[in-house]
Amino acid sequence: MFSNLDPPPETVSINKAINTQEVAVKEKHARTCILGTHHEKGAQTFWSVVNRLPLSSNAMLCWKFCHVFHKLLRDGHPNVLKDSLRYKNELSDMSRMWGHLSEGYGQLCSIYLKLLRTKMEYHTKNPRFPGNLQMSDRQLDEAGESDVNNFFQLTVEMFDYLECELNLFQTVFSSLDMSRSVSVTTAGQCRLAPLIQVILDCSHLYDYTVKLLFKLHSCLPADTLQGHRDRFMEQFTKLKDLFLRSSNLQYFKRLIQIPQLPENLFDNKFDDIFGSSFSSDPFNFNSQNGVNKDEKDHLIERLYREISGLRAQLESVKTESQRAMLQLKGRVSELEAELAEQQHLGRQAADDCEFLRAELDELKKQREDTEKAQRSLTEIERKAQANEQRYSKLKEKYSELVQNHADLLRKNAEVTKQVSMARQAQADLEREKKELEDSFERVSDQAQRKTQEQQEILESLKQELATSRQELQLLHNNLETSAQSEAKCMAQIMELEKQRDSLVTTATGREEKLSALQEQLECSQLKLASAQESMCQLAKDQRKALLAQSRKAVERMVQEALSQLEEPTLISCAGSTEHLLSKVKSVSSCIEQLEKSRSQYLTCPEDISDLLHSVMLLGHLTSDTIAHGSSTSLRAPPEPADSLTEACKEYGRETLVFLASLEEEADSTAVRNCLSKIKAIGEELLPRGLDIKQEELGDLVDKEMATTSAAIEAATARIEEMLSKSRAGDTGVKLEVNERILGSCTSLMQAIQVLIVASKDLQREIVESGRGTASPKEFYAKNSRWTEGLISASKAVGWGATIMVDAADLVVQGRGKFEELLVCSHEIAASTAQLVAASKVKADKDSPNLARLQQASRGVNQATAGVVASTISGKSQIEETDNMDFSSMTLTQIKRQEMDSQVRVLELENELQKERQKLGELRKKHYELAGVAEGWEEGTEASPPTLQEAVPEKE
């Protein structure tokens, strides 16, 4: 046993096992922790120590904690699992936190914590399985309770459990450098040590899954278990590879024997063996393996089910009566306990009397002791006289010490003579002289101290004499008080004898009351049995009436929905196809819940609340689905609208039939078929967006942004090339105009490039702040409308940059028009504004990246204004050089030229009006195609056109 100040050995072992050193957990510390759980029958001490450790900030502590906790779950006391369930959510949060770290032990801790949570959930669902998973075949059969459904579900849970084990196995191996001998280093052994527990778990899980698969194939068709076989083959391949790699490590060879798996499972005939004919049915599941039965067998099974239901009711009645009987017995036991308590009080009073008598005897003994003390006082006085004699003797010893001191002086002279005769070096002689002198001084000091000590002893003896006299006086006082307490004790004894007589009389009265209560108990049992029979019958009738009323109310609700299909009140409203599909999905899940509730009601008629809730929910969802189907058909083309209306009517009729046969053997196949038709028609009516899968949207956003950046860089390089060519081939005004235009274009491209970088940073911030625990691809898929807007804006920016470079090239070569360059600059400004608007939709208004994006947008507007200004000034300079000379023309020629100019103006005005109409039609068609591609709804997504028109007008 350990003292109160020292911590228990289990606490010390836990702190030594879970430390920050990158070494494997020592087996003796882990064994002490396991024995501690068996000693205290739980894991309270373990969790009290672990809760004080910084597991969330130190990956090494968390890794060693997982290793020790895994050992406790396997080999510790069974109550370790119960004591650890309250910390399951904390383990999940810690797993998610470590999952964000991709280096070191972060990912290892995250996967190990997931494995421990899965192990805890598995053993909670299957309490028959011990922590070390060691079971016999008979225990495995009992775990499934002779039900093929239980074996089917148990196999799925074992697959999930084994999958978590294999994930940890693979992650540990992938984190090690297998090209070196990692198993002989402390760091490698620290990572490999937990795999011993994983190997033990995997070997048992593999054996059990093989046995369960053979049992399932003997009861179910092979096609039903195709998924089980595929999953087993996948895990078998991984497990075999991991066992092979583990067997080659030196660390495992001295600690555990790695199981050997076959090279080719059943000679590559796994499907044939599992699909072969097994005539035997070890669990007697003929009702589930596809065997046809006649009506007589069905009738026998139904009667068996009814008998089992009646037996369950009878058992419930018996349990209720037994519960009431137990309550009455408990009351009787309480009364008996009270009687026993009274008797105990009587016995306690008798014991108190005996105790007081014993105290009286002790007082008598104390009186005798006082007499002895008086005798000892005389002895103390005699000792005082002896002390005086000792004082005289001490004086004599003091004189002897003085004589000894003189002898020591004589010995000192003899020692000096012996030192002069020794054959030693001069240095040794001097050192010994000094030592002798020191010893002489010490001896003299000791003689003085001894004399002082003798004087102190004499004074202490005098003090002891004074204290002994005081103790004698106290003994006289105690003797007087003991005489007084003896008289009080005699009075208390008399009172206790009176209380004993009263307790005897009360005990006889309690016995009479007990007999009367027993007679009342027998009468109440008879009344309880009759009342239970009547209450059971009444509750059964009320449940049937309540179910019938609910079914009739739901039928009226569905009939009203069918009758309102053609009413004009629904003509004015417009339904949404997406909402209709969500309603269909809700109805499907409601039907599944209704079938489960109905099966529960058939097995346990007392539990009717879930069935009533499911029936009423089905009625409401059915009426809503019919109403939304009718309103959705108003917006659809004629043929799909008619098909949708007929499908809704057929669905309503089949629902009424299903509800009418609810109390019998109801079949929901027809209702599900109708829902499938409505869902198929609704999916055809959905607007067709981009032909891109949602999981590809995230990749497409990054791809389009990269493509746009590459297009801007290519445009900048091309502008630089054009500028160098212009400087080489042009001169004068044309060179000045070209340099100004190409310089402004280069500034615009640089500003757009800064804008794209800022947009990327803002998009990354939006994704990181909004995705939570989901991946960026899942975030883009969830916000597909916003993602498609980003894609469209990025394409527009890259396309505008390419077109602008082509227009600038033609202008520099003298074959293009300045107006084309102006239009391209306006288009780029509009596209960049659309990109900014799409990026700002989900951004935080206080975000620094948003501020940088807005600053970059203003830079793009300024650069666009510079392109427009340089283009207009260049155009004016070129036109000034091409002014016509009218000095040599006659009046007739000028008049002719004036008429030709008027004709040209009219032609240009007519062409301008036609081009404006054409531009309007093109923009309208562009908006329609963009709405279809990006999923705009009518009247809600007009902002992109307005934005594109607003930018040119502003500039």
VENRAJO-V17177 format. One record per residue. N is the residue number from 1. PSI is psi in radians with two decimals (999 if undefined). OMEGA is omega in whole degrees, 0 to 359 (* if undefined). Layout:
# VENRAJO-V17177
n/psi/omega
N/PSI/OMEGA
N/PSI/OMEGA
This chain:
# VENRAJO-V17177
n/psi/omega
1/2.62/181
2/2.75/183
3/3.02/181
4/-0.47/182
5/-0.52/182
6/2.44/177
7/2.69/178
8/2.71/183
9/-0.53/180
10/-0.72/179
11/-0.75/179
12/-0.74/180
13/-0.67/178
14/-0.78/180
15/-0.57/177
16/-0.59/180
17/-0.69/182
18/1.60/179
19/-3.13/186
20/0.02/180
21/2.40/183
22/1.17/176
23/2.78/180
24/2.65/178
25/2.27/180
26/2.47/185
27/-0.58/182
28/-0.61/177
29/-0.74/178
30/-0.68/179
31/-0.64/177
32/-0.69/177
33/-0.71/180
34/-0.78/179
35/-0.57/178
36/-0.65/177
37/-0.65/177
38/-0.54/181
39/-0.77/181
40/0.02/178
41/0.83/178
42/-3.00/183
43/0.53/180
44/-0.74/180
45/-0.72/180
46/-0.83/183
47/-0.54/177
48/-0.60/178
49/-0.73/184
50/-0.62/181
51/-0.34/178
52/-0.10/181
53/2.50/179
54/1.23/183
55/-0.49/183
56/-0.22/182
57/-0.18/182
58/1.95/184
59/-0.60/181
60/-0.73/176
61/-0.73/181
62/-0.70/180
63/-0.78/180
64/-0.58/175
65/-0.76/179
66/-0.73/180
67/-0.84/181
68/-0.72/180
69/-0.64/176
70/-0.74/178
71/-0.71/180
72/-0.69/178
73/-0.57/181
74/-0.87/190
75/-0.09/181
76/-3.05/179
77/2.58/180
78/-0.42/180
79/-0.12/177
80/-0.71/179
81/-0.75/181
82/-0.71/180
83/-0.32/185
84/-0.21/184
85/-0.53/181
86/-0.33/180
87/0.22/184
88/-0.73/180
89/-0.63/178
90/-0.65/176
91/-0.66/179
92/-0.77/179
93/-0.70/178
94/-0.63/178
95/-0.75/178
96/-0.64/180
97/-0.81/179
98/-0.37/180
99/-0.32/179
100/-0.23/179
101/2.24/183
102/-0.02/182
103/2.77/176
104/-2.43/183
105/0.12/184
106/-0.98/180
107/-0.65/179
108/-0.78/179
109/-0.69/181
110/-0.81/182
111/-0.66/180
112/-0.70/178
113/-0.66/176
114/-0.71/179
115/-0.78/180
116/-0.68/177
117/-0.72/178
118/-0.70/179
119/-0.74/179
120/-0.75/180
121/-0.66/181
122/-0.81/181
123/-0.44/175
124/-0.73/178
125/-0.56/183
126/1.37/184
127/-0.24/179
128/-0.40/181
129/2.17/176
130/3.00/182
131/-0.57/179
132/0.04/174
133/0.38/180
134/1.98/182
135/2.63/173
136/2.97/179
137/-0.64/179
138/-0.71/178
139/-0.60/177
140/-0.68/176
141/-0.69/179
142/-0.51/179
143/-0.56/178
144/-0.14/177
145/0.57/176
146/0.63/179
147/2.16/184
148/-0.53/178
149/-0.68/178
150/-0.69/178
151/-0.64/179
152/-0.85/180
153/-0.65/179
154/-0.66/178
155/-0.73/179
156/-0.75/179
157/-0.62/176
158/-0.67/177
159/-0.78/179
160/-0.74/180
161/-0.82/181
162/-0.57/178
163/-0.74/178
164/-0.69/178
165/-0.78/181
166/-0.61/178
167/-0.76/177
168/-0.71/178
169/-0.90/183
170/-0.67/182
171/-0.68/179
172/-0.78/180
173/-0.66/180
174/-0.41/179
175/-0.14/182
176/2.60/175
177/1.70/185
178/-0.12/178
179/-0.24/178
180/2.95/180
181/1.32/184
182/-0.38/185
183/-0.18/179
184/-0.09/177
185/2.70/180
186/-0.65/180
187/-0.73/178
188/-0.70/179
189/-0.55/178
190/-0.63/179
191/-0.52/184
192/-0.36/185
193/-0.78/180
194/-0.32/182
195/-0.28/176
196/-0.78/177
197/-0.64/180
198/-0.71/180
199/-0.74/179
200/-0.76/179
201/-0.76/183
202/-0.67/182
203/-0.75/178
204/-0.77/181
205/-0.65/178
206/-0.79/179
207/-0.73/184
208/-0.64/179
209/-0.66/177
210/-0.80/180
211/-0.71/181
212/-0.62/178
213/-0.71/176
214/-0.69/179
215/-0.73/181
216/-0.67/180
217/-0.33/176
218/-0.19/184
219/-0.39/185
220/2.73/177
221/2.73/183
222/-0.58/181
223/-0.59/180
224/-0.54/185
225/0.34/180
226/-0.73/179
227/-0.67/177
228/-0.74/181
229/-0.74/180
230/-0.75/181
231/-0.65/178
232/-0.74/181
233/-0.68/178
234/-0.81/180
235/-0.56/177
236/-0.72/180
237/-0.80/180
238/-0.79/183
239/-0.70/179
240/-0.75/179
241/-0.73/181
242/-0.68/177
243/-0.67/179
244/-0.75/180
245/-0.59/180
246/-0.62/182
247/-0.32/180
248/-0.10/181
249/2.36/182
250/-0.51/184
251/-0.67/183
252/-0.43/186
253/-0.52/182
254/-0.05/183
255/-0.58/187
256/2.62/176
257/2.00/183
258/2.25/177
259/2.60/179
260/2.10/178
261/2.65/180
262/2.67/181
263/-0.92/178
264/2.06/185
265/1.97/178
266/0.65/177
267/0.75/178
268/0.49/178
269/0.67/183
270/-0.77/180
271/-0.66/181
272/-0.71/181
273/-0.80/180
274/-0.43/179
275/-0.05/181
276/2.99/185
277/2.11/172
278/1.82/185
279/-0.48/183
280/2.62/178
281/1.59/189
282/-0.32/181
283/0.06/177
284/0.88/180
285/0.90/181
286/-0.41/180
287/-0.11/184
288/0.06/183
289/0.35/172
290/0.17/180
291/2.31/180
292/2.49/180
293/2.62/176
294/-3.14/184
295/-0.59/181
296/-0.73/178
297/-0.73/177
298/-0.72/179
299/-0.72/179
300/-0.75/179
301/-0.72/179
302/-0.70/177
303/-0.68/177
304/-0.71/179
305/-0.73/178
306/-0.72/179
307/-0.72/179
308/-0.67/177
309/-0.76/178
310/-0.65/177
311/-0.68/178
312/-0.72/177
313/-0.76/180
314/-0.70/179
315/-0.68/178
316/-0.72/178
317/-0.76/179
318/-0.72/180
319/-0.69/178
320/-0.79/180
321/-0.71/178
322/-0.63/178
323/-0.77/178
324/-0.72/179
325/-0.69/179
326/-0.63/177
327/-0.79/179
328/-0.70/176
329/-0.64/177
330/-0.68/177
331/-0.73/178
332/-0.75/180
333/-0.60/176
334/-0.77/179
335/-0.73/177
336/-0.65/179
337/-0.69/177
338/-0.75/178
339/-0.76/179
340/-0.61/179
341/-0.73/178
342/-0.75/177
343/-0.67/179
344/-0.69/178
345/-0.72/177
346/-0.77/179
347/-0.63/180
348/-0.65/178
349/-0.73/177
350/-0.69/178
351/-0.65/178
352/-0.70/177
353/-0.80/179
354/-0.65/180
355/-0.73/179
356/-0.69/176
357/-0.71/178
358/-0.66/178
359/-0.67/178
360/-0.72/176
361/-0.68/179
362/-0.69/178
363/-0.70/176
364/-0.71/178
365/-0.67/179
366/-0.65/177
367/-0.74/177
368/-0.65/180
369/-0.65/178
370/-0.69/177
371/-0.69/177
372/-0.63/180
373/-0.67/177
374/-0.71/177
375/-0.67/179
376/-0.42/180
377/-0.73/178
378/-0.64/178
379/-0.67/179
380/-0.71/178
381/-0.66/178
382/-0.65/177
383/-0.60/179
384/-0.74/176
385/-0.67/178
386/-0.62/179
387/-0.66/177
388/-0.68/177
389/-0.68/178
390/-0.57/181
391/-0.70/178
392/-0.67/178
393/-0.64/179
394/-0.60/177
395/-0.69/178
396/-0.70/178
397/-0.58/179
398/-0.73/177
399/-0.64/176
400/-0.67/177
401/-0.66/177
402/-0.73/178
403/-0.73/177
404/-0.65/179
405/-0.70/178
406/-0.70/176
407/-0.72/178
408/-0.62/178
409/-0.73/177
410/-0.71/177
411/-0.58/179
412/-0.72/179
413/-0.74/179
414/-0.71/180
415/-0.70/179
416/-0.63/178
417/-0.75/179
418/-0.62/180
419/-0.67/180
420/-0.49/180
421/-0.24/183
422/2.58/179
423/1.38/178
424/2.98/180
425/2.78/182
426/-0.58/181
427/-0.67/179
428/-0.66/180
429/-0.77/180
430/-0.70/182
431/-0.71/180
432/-0.60/176
433/-0.79/180
434/-0.68/180
435/-0.71/179
436/-0.69/177
437/-0.71/178
438/-0.71/180
439/-0.62/178
440/-0.76/178
441/-0.70/180
442/-0.68/180
443/-0.73/178
444/-0.69/178
445/-0.70/180
446/-0.66/179
447/-0.71/178
448/-0.74/181
449/-0.67/180
450/-0.67/178
451/-0.69/178
452/-0.70/181
453/-0.68/179
454/-0.71/178
455/-0.70/179
456/-0.67/179
457/-0.68/180
458/-0.73/179
459/-0.69/179
460/-0.64/178
461/-0.70/176
462/-0.70/179
463/-0.69/179
464/-0.63/178
465/-0.69/180
466/-0.72/180
467/-0.62/179
468/-0.62/176
469/-0.69/178
470/-0.72/179
471/-0.62/178
472/-0.68/179
473/-0.70/179
474/-0.67/180
475/-0.63/176
476/-0.73/180
477/-0.73/180
478/-0.59/180
479/-0.68/180
480/-0.74/180
481/-0.61/180
482/-0.60/178
483/-0.70/178
484/-0.76/181
485/-0.49/178
486/-0.70/179
487/-0.73/178
488/-0.73/181
489/-0.66/178
490/-0.68/178
491/-0.71/179
492/-0.63/179
493/-0.69/178
494/-0.74/179
495/-0.70/181
496/-0.60/177
497/-0.63/176
498/-0.76/179
499/-0.60/179
500/-0.70/179
501/-0.70/180
502/-0.64/179
503/-0.61/178
504/-0.73/179
505/-0.72/179
506/-0.59/180
507/-0.70/178
508/-0.67/178
509/-0.68/179
510/-0.62/179
511/-0.69/177
512/-0.76/178
513/-0.64/180
514/-0.73/178
515/-0.68/178
516/-0.71/179
517/-0.59/177
518/-0.67/176
519/-0.72/177
520/-0.60/179
521/-0.76/179
522/-0.73/179
523/-0.75/181
524/-0.55/177
525/-0.73/178
526/-0.79/179
527/-0.65/181
528/-0.69/180
529/-0.77/179
530/-0.68/180
531/-0.62/180
532/-0.69/178
533/-0.81/180
534/-0.68/181
535/-0.65/178
536/-0.79/180
537/-0.75/180
538/-0.74/179
539/-0.64/179
540/-0.77/179
541/-0.69/180
542/-0.66/179
543/-0.74/179
544/-0.75/180
545/-0.71/180
546/-0.68/178
547/-0.70/179
548/-0.74/179
549/-0.73/178
550/-0.73/180
551/-0.72/179
552/-0.70/179
553/-0.71/179
554/-0.68/178
555/-0.72/177
556/-0.66/180
557/-0.76/180
558/-0.70/179
559/-0.68/177
560/-0.70/179
561/-0.66/178
562/-0.64/181
563/-0.40/181
564/0.13/181
565/-0.64/184
566/0.17/182
567/2.59/182
568/-0.25/180
569/-0.43/180
570/-0.17/184
571/-0.60/186
572/-0.35/182
573/2.72/182
574/2.21/182
575/2.86/179
576/2.32/180
577/-0.69/178
578/-0.71/180
579/-0.65/178
580/-0.75/180
581/-0.63/177
582/-0.63/177
583/-0.71/179
584/-0.71/178
585/-0.71/179
586/-0.67/179
587/-0.71/180
588/-0.81/178
589/-0.59/179
590/-0.67/179
591/-0.71/177
592/-0.74/179
593/-0.61/179
594/-0.71/179
595/-0.68/177
596/-0.77/180
597/-0.63/180
598/-0.71/178
599/-0.67/176
600/-0.65/180
601/-0.66/180
602/-0.64/179
603/-0.61/181
604/1.60/184
605/-0.36/180
606/-0.48/182
607/1.55/184
608/-0.12/185
609/-0.76/179
610/-0.68/180
611/-0.77/179
612/-0.74/178
613/-0.75/181
614/-0.68/180
615/-0.81/180
616/-0.69/178
617/-0.68/178
618/-0.68/179
619/-0.83/180
620/-0.80/181
621/-0.64/179
622/-0.78/179
623/-0.71/177
624/-0.70/180
625/-0.74/179
626/-0.76/180
627/-0.79/179
628/-0.56/176
629/-0.72/179
630/-0.76/180
631/-0.57/178
632/-0.59/180
633/-0.38/180
634/-0.51/181
635/-0.10/185
636/2.85/173
637/2.88/187
638/-0.91/185
639/-0.88/176
640/-0.57/179
641/-0.77/179
642/-0.74/180
643/-0.71/180
644/-0.70/179
645/-0.79/179
646/-0.68/179
647/-0.66/178
648/-0.72/178
649/-0.81/180
650/-0.66/177
651/-0.72/178
652/-0.75/180
653/-0.75/180
654/-0.57/177
655/-0.70/178
656/-0.72/179
657/-0.72/181
658/-0.71/179
659/-0.62/180
660/-0.58/181
661/0.39/184
662/-0.67/181
663/-0.24/176
664/-2.67/179
665/1.55/183
666/2.49/180
667/2.15/183
668/0.29/183
669/-0.76/181
670/-0.71/179
671/-0.72/179
672/-0.64/177
673/-0.74/178
674/-0.72/178
675/-0.64/177
676/-0.69/177
677/-0.82/180
678/-0.71/180
679/-0.72/180
680/-0.76/179
681/-0.70/180
682/-0.68/178
683/-0.57/176
684/-0.53/182
685/-0.14/179
686/2.50/178
687/2.44/181
688/2.03/178
689/-2.66/177
690/2.42/180
691/1.11/182
692/2.34/175
693/2.58/184
694/-0.58/181
695/-0.23/179
696/-0.09/184
697/-0.75/181
698/-0.80/177
699/-0.66/182
700/-0.63/178
701/-0.89/179
702/-0.67/181
703/-0.77/182
704/-0.69/178
705/-0.70/177
706/-0.70/178
707/-0.73/179
708/-0.76/178
709/-0.73/179
710/-0.68/179
711/-0.69/179
712/-0.74/179
713/-0.70/178
714/-0.69/179
715/-0.72/178
716/-0.77/179
717/-0.67/180
718/-0.65/179
719/-0.72/177
720/-0.69/179
721/-0.74/179
722/-0.66/180
723/-0.70/178
724/-0.68/177
725/-0.71/180
726/-0.69/178
727/-0.52/181
728/-0.55/187
729/-0.32/184
730/2.80/179
731/2.91/171
732/-2.43/185
733/-0.71/182
734/-0.73/178
735/-0.70/179
736/-0.77/180
737/-0.79/181
738/-0.75/179
739/-0.71/181
740/-0.77/182
741/-0.84/181
742/-0.59/176
743/-0.73/177
744/-0.63/176
745/-0.70/178
746/-0.73/178
747/-0.68/179
748/-0.74/180
749/-0.69/178
750/-0.70/178
751/-0.68/178
752/-0.67/179
753/-0.71/176
754/-0.68/179
755/-0.71/181
756/-0.70/178
757/-0.75/178
758/-0.65/178
759/-0.67/177
760/-0.79/179
761/-0.73/180
762/-0.71/178
763/-0.72/178
764/-0.70/177
765/-0.72/180
766/-0.77/182
767/-0.76/182
768/-0.62/181
769/-0.39/186
770/-0.26/186
771/-0.37/180
772/-2.20/180
773/-0.08/181
774/2.88/178
775/2.84/178
776/-0.64/179
777/-0.72/178
778/-0.62/178
779/-0.78/178
780/-0.68/179
781/-0.65/180
782/-0.67/179
783/1.09/187
784/-0.64/179
785/-0.86/179
786/-0.69/180
787/-0.77/179
788/-0.57/175
789/-0.71/176
790/-0.75/180
791/-0.80/181
792/-0.76/181
793/-0.70/179
794/-0.75/177
795/-0.72/182
796/-0.70/180
797/-0.82/179
798/-0.72/179
799/-0.73/181
800/-0.68/179
801/-0.72/179
802/-0.79/181
803/-0.69/181
804/-0.69/178
805/-0.70/177
806/-0.75/180
807/-0.72/178
808/-0.67/178
809/-0.77/180
810/-0.66/179
811/-0.76/179
812/-0.67/179
813/-0.16/180
814/0.11/181
815/-0.07/182
816/-3.14/181
817/2.53/178
818/-0.50/180
819/-0.65/177
820/-0.70/178
821/-0.68/178
822/-0.75/180
823/-0.72/180
824/-0.70/179
825/-0.70/176
826/-0.70/180
827/-0.70/177
828/-0.73/178
829/-0.74/179
830/-0.70/181
831/-0.73/178
832/-0.63/176
833/-0.67/177
834/-0.68/178
835/-0.71/178
836/-0.75/180
837/-0.70/179
838/-0.58/180
839/-0.52/183
840/-0.20/188
841/-0.83/185
842/0.24/183
843/2.72/175
844/2.37/185
845/-0.42/180
846/0.23/183
847/2.32/176
848/-0.56/177
849/-0.63/176
850/-0.69/178
851/-0.73/177
852/-0.66/178
853/-0.75/179
854/-0.68/176
855/-0.73/178
856/-0.62/178
857/-0.73/176
858/-0.63/176
859/-0.67/177
860/-0.73/179
861/-0.74/178
862/-0.73/179
863/-0.66/177
864/-0.74/176
865/-0.63/177
866/-0.70/177
867/-0.78/180
868/-0.77/182
869/-0.77/180
870/-0.61/178
871/-0.78/181
872/-0.75/180
873/-0.69/177
874/-0.69/178
875/-0.72/180
876/-0.68/178
877/-0.72/180
878/-0.70/181
879/-0.55/178
880/-0.60/179
881/-0.38/182
882/0.33/179
883/2.49/182
884/2.60/178
885/1.89/182
886/0.17/185
887/-0.51/184
888/0.08/184
889/2.59/179
890/3.06/180
891/-0.72/181
892/-0.70/180
893/-0.69/178
894/-0.73/178
895/-0.74/178
896/-0.75/179
897/-0.63/178
898/-0.76/179
899/-0.73/178
900/-0.66/179
901/-0.67/178
902/-0.72/177
903/-0.73/180
904/-0.66/179
905/-0.77/179
906/-0.75/178
907/-0.77/181
908/-0.66/178
909/-0.71/177
910/-0.78/178
911/-0.64/179
912/-0.74/179
913/-0.73/179
914/-0.72/180
915/-0.64/177
916/-0.72/176
917/-0.73/179
918/-0.72/179
919/-0.72/178
920/-0.78/178
921/-0.71/179
922/-0.75/179
923/-0.69/179
924/-0.78/179
925/-0.66/178
926/-0.72/180
927/-0.66/178
928/-0.81/179
929/-0.69/178
930/-0.63/178
931/-0.70/178
932/-0.71/185
933/-0.61/185
934/0.06/174
935/0.45/177
936/2.57/172
937/2.78/187
938/2.30/175
939/0.03/184
940/-0.33/186
941/0.87/179
942/0.01/184
943/-0.71/180
944/-0.75/177
945/-0.78/181
946/-0.67/180
947/-0.69/181
948/-0.58/179
949/-0.53/186
950/-0.56/185
951/-0.83/178
952/-0.68/181
953/-0.68/180
954/-0.71/184
955/999/*
